[in-house]
Amino acid sequence: MTKSSRKALIRLSERTAVGLVILDVVIYLAVVRPQRSEAVQIEDSYHHVLASLNQKQQRVAEMEQVENTMPGAGDQLQAFLQDHVPSRRRGFSQAVHLVRSLTDQTGVQLDSVSYKLTSEEKEPFDRLGIDVTVEGPYTNLLKFAHALETSPKLVLIRTFSITAGAENSLSLQVAAELYLTP
């Protein structure tokens, strides 16, 4: 092998080595480093969830200890509720809580709400009529109506209308019926 061919071979190997180093740095910056930070974030969220789970398990254990020290307290509470809290009051309370939580969740402003209890002897459920007027942006009004209709309570929407509200907002008027267990 001649001296010039050796020099050319050495230059080629040096260029190849520099190219591999540059490729290694690019791969590190483009792939390894972002995935490492993502893995750290995932690990942090895992530890956060694990800590929250441990706290909740401790809370459950504490509650079980309290429950064991007071046998029959739950039965006494249920007996009190059955004997002293009228079902109508519980129904109104459920309706108020449902409407208030849905307005908070969907970001609409409660304008007015009214209730009317109707019951018939032959029906297994009491019906509580709810007339709600809320104001807000169109998408939030639709979210409110959808949340009301798909709530875990048995709610049937009877009428639904959207009108122009104050200051570039819309007003949604909903008449619905909440069915209450006796």
Secondary structure, DSSP 8 states (H G I E B T S, - for coil): --HHHHHHHHHHHHHHHHHHHHHHHHHIIIIIHHHHHHHHHHHHHHHHHHHHHHHHHHHHHHHHHHHHHSTTHHHHHHHHHHHHS-HHHHHHHHHHHHHHHHHHHHT-EEEEEEEEEE--TTSSSEEEEEEEEEEE-HHHHHHHHHHHHTSSS-EEEEEEEEEE-SSS-EEEEEEEEEEE--
